[in-house]
Amino acid sequence: KTEGELEAAPFWLGKGSLIFTIDQGKGTDLYQGVVDLQGNTLEACALRFFKYSEQIDTHLHLYLNKKDGYWQAAGILIQKMPTAGGQEMTESEEEIAEKWNEDKILLDSLTAAEMFDGGLTADDILFRLFHEHQVRVVKANEYYFGCRCSREKLLATLSSMKEDDINAMVEDGKITATCNFCGQVYSFDKGELLKH
């Protein structure tokens, strides 16, 4: 594919929606923001989400890197938040707009090499970019890749199917299924399904 095709989100993703699930912490309900998948890059699609769903001025960059045969993804965003309620503004609208533009320029200076530098923490990157501002880092949540698929769950699902449907899936005496989430491949003998 050409570089232009590689960046064209609709080429890779087709039509659809971009959905963000927002978790605002303990004691709050999850909610989702949804926008049509429009834009030439995933980054443009995400910016569209913030503009139309969140309605917050947002500037972001998404990065991809292939290392040792594995893909890595990273992203960073800044948002222009409203001033704290009940407090008098000490800066003019022009000063606020100028600071916002400066912050966007600083974020634009971040390179993919810096994002994927294993020696740099998120705090290091924020300090490098915005050390002249009062940067506030909130407690990070740790996320882990995990799939709940199992041979037993799939066996139970396949065993509940009609024998004709099972027969239609058999190839070379076996039924093979691949988890669309984690890529684990499971293989079953037809007899195993029928006696379960």
C-alpha positions, 0 to 999 in steps of 0.5 A, spaced: 500 500 500 502 507 498 503 511 504 497 515 503 493 509 503 496 507 510 494 513 513 487 513 510 482 510 516 476 509 512 481 504 507 482 500 513 476 501 518 471 502 513 464 505 515 462 505 522 462 509 529 468 511 534 466 509 541 469 511 547 467 508 554 469 513 559 470 511 566 470 517 571 472 513 577 469 509 583 462 511 584 460 513 577 457 510 572 460 508 565 458 512 559 459 512 552 461 517 547 459 515 539 461 519 533 461 516 526 468 514 523 470 520 519 477 522 517 483 520 514 486 518 520 485 514 526 487 521 530 483 525 526 477 521 527 479 521 535 479 529 534 472 529 531 470 525 537 472 530 542 469 536 538 462 533 537 461 528 543 465 531 548 465 538 546 472 540 549 478 543 545 483 537 544 489 536 541 492 529 540 497 525 537 497 517 536 503 513 534 505 506 532 511 503 532 513 496 530 519 493 534 521 486 534 515 483 530 510 486 535 506 493 534 506 498 539 501 504 540 501 510 544 498 517 544 498 523 548 492 529 548 491 535 551 485 539 553 483 546 554 479 545 560 474 551 562 476 555 568 474 553 575 467 555 577 466 561 582 473 564 580 475 570 577 479 570 570 485 573 571 487 572 564 484 575 558 481 571 552 487 572 548 492 570 553 488 564 554 488 562 546 495 564 546 497 559 551 493 554 548 496 555 541 503 554 545 501 548 548 499 545 541 506 547 538 509 544 544 505 537 543 507 537 536 514 537 538 514 530 541 516 525 536 515 518 536 522 516 538 521 519 544 514 516 545 517 509 544 523 511 548 523 505 554 527 510 558 522 515 558 516 515 563 510 519 562 512 524 567 518 525 564 515 526 557 510 531 560 516 535 564 520 535 557 514 538 554 510 543 559 516 544 565 514 551 564 507 550 566 504 547 572 503 540 570 498 536 574 499 528 573 493 524 576 494 517 578 495 512 573 490 506 572 494 500 570 491 496 564 493 489 562 491 485 556 487 479 558 482 475 554 476 470 558 476 465 552 477 458 554 477 451 551 471 449 556 467 455 554 468 454 547 466 447 547 460 448 551 458 453 546 459 449 540 456 443 543 449 446 544 449 447 537 445 442 532 448 436 529 447 439 522 451 445 524 456 442 527 457 437 521 457 444 516 463 446 520 467 440 520 474 440 516 478 434 516 475 431 522 476 437 526 472 444 528 477 449 529 475 456 532 480 462 533 478 467 538 477 474 535 480 478 541 486 474 543 488 470 537 488 463 541 486 457 536 482 452 539 481 445 535 475 440 537 474 433 534 467 432 532 466 426 537 468 430 543 462 436 541 457 430 540 458 427 547 459 433 551 
